[in-house]
C-alpha cells in the first residue's frame, strides 16, 4: 500500500510533450522503484524539486536504477516497431513520449543528476553522453511520431547503454 501525494509541476516541467495543461500531478508512492516509474517516470525528479523526501534518489543509485529504465525501454522499443508496421509509417505518440521520458532519466541518472527541466537545455556538464545528444533530442522532440525520430532514439539508447557499462567498469576499477 502506497502513500498518495500531489506534486506541483515547476514551470520548466510543463512541457507540452509530457505534462500538457497540468500544474500538478497526483501519484501513489510505493517502496518499489519500478512501480513508481510505471506511474510517472519523472516522479523522483519532481519530488526532489518540490523537496518531498522519498526513500531513494535513483540518480545516486544509478547502477541499480538504470536497469529498470532499460527494461522499460526494451518493451517499448518492440511495441513501437510493431506500431510502425501497423500504422503505416507513424509511431504511437504516447509510447514514443514514454520512451523519451525514460531516455531523459537515463542520461541524467547516469550522470548522477535528477532531471531539472523538460525545457531544452545543453548537456555540456555531463561526463557521460553520446555525440550530438542535444541536436538529436531536439529532432526527436519536434516530431516524435516519425520513423527517423524513433531510429535516433534507438541509437541514443544504444550509445548511452554502452556508456553505462563503461562507467560501471571504470567505477569497478577505481574500487
C-alpha positions as CSV (number, residue, x, y, z in Angstrom):
1,X,0.0,0.0,0.0
2,X,1.4,3.3,-1.0
3,X,1.1,6.9,0.0
4,X,-0.9,9.3,-2.2
5,X,0.7,12.6,-2.8
6,X,0.2,15.7,-5.0
7,X,3.3,17.1,-6.7
8,X,3.4,20.6,-8.2
9,X,4.9,20.9,-11.7
10,X,7.5,23.6,-11.8
11,X,7.2,25.8,-15.0
12,X,10.2,24.2,-16.6
13,X,8.4,20.8,-16.3
14,X,5.2,21.9,-18.0
15,X,6.5,20.8,-21.4
16,X,3.5,20.2,-23.7
17,X,5.0,16.8,-24.7
18,X,4.9,15.4,-21.2
19,X,2.5,17.4,-19.0
20,X,0.3,19.4,-21.3
21,X,-2.0,21.8,-19.3
22,X,-1.2,20.4,-15.9
23,X,0.0,22.3,-12.9
24,X,0.3,19.3,-10.6
25,X,0.1,15.5,-10.6
26,X,-1.2,13.1,-8.0
27,X,0.5,9.7,-7.6
28,X,0.7,6.9,-5.1
29,X,4.3,6.5,-3.9
30,X,5.4,2.9,-3.3
31,X,8.6,1.5,-1.9
32,X,9.3,-0.1,-5.3
33,X,11.1,2.0,-7.9
34,X,9.6,0.0,-10.7
35,X,6.0,0.8,-9.6
36,X,6.8,4.4,-9.2
37,X,8.4,4.7,-12.6
38,X,5.4,3.0,-14.3
39,X,3.1,5.5,-12.8
40,X,5.0,8.7,-13.6
41,X,8.6,8.5,-15.0
42,X,9.6,11.9,-13.6
43,X,8.2,11.4,-10.1
44,X,11.5,11.1,-8.3
45,X,12.9,14.2,-10.0
46,X,9.7,16.2,-9.4
47,X,9.7,15.2,-5.7
48,X,13.3,16.3,-5.4
49,X,12.4,19.6,-7.0
50,X,9.5,20.0,-4.6
51,X,11.7,18.9,-1.6
52,X,9.5,15.9,-0.9
53,X,11.5,13.2,0.7
54,X,11.4,9.7,-0.9
55,X,13.2,6.6,0.3
56,X,15.7,6.8,-2.5
57,X,17.3,9.1,-5.1
58,X,17.7,6.9,-8.2
59,X,20.5,9.2,-9.6
60,X,22.6,8.3,-6.6
61,X,21.9,4.6,-7.1
62,X,22.3,4.7,-10.9
63,X,23.8,1.2,-11.1
64,X,20.6,-0.4,-9.8
65,X,18.1,2.2,-11.1
66,X,19.2,2.3,-14.8
67,X,18.5,-1.4,-15.5
68,X,14.8,-0.6,-14.8
69,X,14.8,2.1,-17.4
70,X,16.5,-0.2,-19.9
71,X,13.9,-2.9,-19.2
72,X,11.0,-0.5,-19.9
73,X,12.8,0.8,-23.0
74,X,13.2,-2.7,-24.4
75,X,9.5,-3.4,-24.0
76,X,8.6,-0.1,-25.6
77,X,11.1,-0.5,-28.4
78,X,9.4,-3.7,-29.6
79,X,6.0,-2.2,-29.3
80,X,6.9,0.9,-31.2
81,X,8.5,-1.2,-34.0
82,X,5.2,-3.1,-34.3
83,X,3.2,0.2,-34.4
84,X,5.2,1.4,-37.4
85,X,4.3,-1.8,-39.2
86,X,0.6,-1.4,-38.3
87,X,0.2,2.3,-38.7
88,X,1.8,3.0,-42.0
89,X,4.9,5.0,-41.0
90,X,3.8,6.6,-37.8
91,X,4.8,5.7,-34.2
92,X,2.4,5.6,-31.3
93,X,2.9,9.1,-29.9
94,X,2.3,8.0,-26.3
95,X,4.8,5.2,-26.4
96,X,7.4,7.4,-28.1
97,X,7.0,10.1,-25.3
98,X,7.2,7.4,-22.6
99,X,10.5,6.2,-24.3
100,X,11.8,9.7,-24.5
101,X,11.0,10.2,-20.8
102,X,13.0,7.1,-19.9
103,X,15.9,8.3,-22.0
104,X,15.9,11.7,-20.3
105,X,16.0,9.9,-16.9
106,X,18.7,7.6,-18.2
107,X,21.1,10.2,-19.3
108,X,20.6,12.4,-16.2
109,X,20.8,9.5,-13.7
110,X,23.9,8.1,-15.4
111,X,25.5,11.5,-14.7
112,X,24.2,11.4,-11.0
113,X,21.7,14.2,-11.6
114,X,17.9,14.4,-11.3
115,X,16.1,15.9,-14.3
116,X,15.8,19.6,-13.6
117,X,13.8,20.7,-16.6
118,X,11.9,19.3,-19.5
119,X,12.6,22.5,-21.5
120,X,15.6,22.0,-23.7
121,X,19.0,22.5,-22.1
122,X,22.5,21.6,-23.1
123,X,24.2,18.6,-21.6
124,X,27.7,20.2,-21.6
125,X,28.2,19.5,-17.9
126,X,27.6,15.7,-18.4
127,X,30.6,13.4,-18.4
128,X,28.6,10.5,-20.0
129,X,26.7,11.5,-23.1
130,X,26.5,10.4,-26.8
131,X,27.9,12.7,-29.5
132,X,25.4,15.4,-30.6
133,X,22.9,14.4,-28.0
134,X,21.3,17.9,-27.8
135,X,20.7,18.1,-31.6
136,X,19.3,14.6,-31.7
137,X,16.9,15.1,-28.8
138,X,15.7,18.4,-30.4
139,X,14.9,16.5,-33.6
140,X,13.0,13.7,-31.7
141,X,11.0,16.3,-29.6
142,X,10.0,18.2,-32.8
143,X,8.5,15.1,-34.5
144,X,8.2,12.2,-32.1
145,X,5.9,10.1,-34.3
146,X,8.4,10.0,-37.2
147,X,10.3,6.9,-38.1
148,X,13.6,8.8,-38.1
149,X,12.9,10.1,-34.6
150,X,12.4,6.5,-33.5
151,X,15.7,5.4,-35.1
152,X,17.5,8.3,-33.4
153,X,16.0,7.4,-30.0
154,X,17.1,3.7,-30.6
155,X,20.6,4.9,-31.3
156,X,20.7,7.2,-28.3
157,X,19.6,4.4,-26.0
158,X,22.2,2.0,-27.6
159,X,25.0,4.5,-27.3
160,X,24.1,5.6,-23.7
161,X,23.8,1.9,-22.7
162,X,27.4,1.4,-23.8
163,X,28.4,4.4,-21.7
164,X,26.5,2.9,-18.7
165,X,28.6,-0.3,-19.0
166,X,31.7,1.7,-19.5
167,X,31.1,3.7,-16.4
168,X,30.3,0.6,-14.4
169,X,33.6,-0.9,-15.5
170,X,35.6,2.3,-14.7
171,X,34.0,2.6,-11.3
172,X,34.8,-1.1,-10.5
173,X,38.5,-0.4,-11.4
174,X,38.6,2.6,-9.0
175,X,37.5,0.5,-6.1
